[in-house]
Amino acid sequence: MNKKSKKVIPGDGLRSLKSTMLFRAINYELYVKPNKIIMIFGTIAMFGCVGYIVYMQHNSNNTKYYSVINSNETIDLKKKTSKWTI
């Protein structure tokens, strides 16, 4: 089948338009059919990363001590105090 006699089907989107190989290489996602396994893996990985960031943020807010470097270059832990308490 010749490329020029190819029939355009509604729903083809950008695949039916004439384009250069460079444009197709740069915009690869526009011309590839979706892969459900990769989409599921990517979604799980994304939620896993966001969940880990939320977990780390939650744990860091619950700490009651923070590290301080003294003048003699030793690291000590000091208890957090609020500036709002009297």
C-alpha positions in Angstrom: 0.0 0.0 0.0 1.4 3.4 -1.0 1.6 6.1 1.6 -0.1 8.6 -0.7 -3.1 6.4 -1.2 -3.5 5.7 2.6 -7.1 6.4 3.7 -7.5 8.8 6.6 -9.7 7.3 9.3 -11.4 9.6 11.9 -9.7 9.2 15.3 -6.2 8.7 13.9 -5.2 12.2 15.1 -1.6 13.2 14.4 -0.8 9.8 12.9 -2.7 10.8 9.8 -0.8 14.0 9.2 2.4 14.4 7.2 5.4 15.0 9.4 9.1 14.6 9.4 11.0 11.8 11.1 12.7 14.4 13.5 9.2 15.6 14.7 8.1 12.0 15.2 11.3 11.2 17.2 11.0 14.3 19.4 7.3 13.8 20.0 7.4 10.1 20.4 4.4 9.9 22.8 2.0 11.4 20.1 2.6 8.5 17.7 2.7 5.5 20.0 -0.3 3.6 21.1 -0.8 3.5 24.9 0.5 0.5 26.8 -1.7 -0.3 29.8 0.9 -2.3 31.7 3.4 0.6 31.5 0.7 3.1 32.5 -0.3 1.0 35.6 3.4 0.6 36.6 4.0 4.4 36.2 0.9 5.2 38.2 1.9 2.9 41.0 5.4 4.3 41.0 4.1 7.9 41.1 1.8 7.3 44.0 4.5 5.4 45.8 6.9 8.4 45.4 4.3 10.9 46.6 3.3 8.6 49.5 7.0 8.3 50.5 7.4 12.1 50.5 4.2 12.6 52.6 5.4 9.9 55.0 8.9 11.6 55.4 7.3 15.0 55.8 4.9 13.6 58.5 7.8 12.0 60.4 10.0 15.0 60.2 7.3 17.2 61.8 6.9 14.9 64.7 10.6 15.1 65.9 11.1 17.1 69.1 14.8 17.6 68.6 17.0 19.2 66.0 20.8 19.1 65.4 23.0 22.0 66.2 26.7 22.6 65.4 28.4 24.2 68.4 31.4 26.5 68.3 33.8 23.6 68.9 32.4 21.9 65.8 30.4 19.1 67.6 26.9 18.2 66.7 24.4 18.3 69.6 20.7 17.7 69.7 18.5 20.5 71.1 14.9 20.3 72.0 12.6 22.4 69.8 11.0 25.3 71.6 8.2 27.5 70.3 8.7 31.3 70.1 5.0 31.7 70.9 5.1 30.3 74.4 5.8 32.5 77.4 
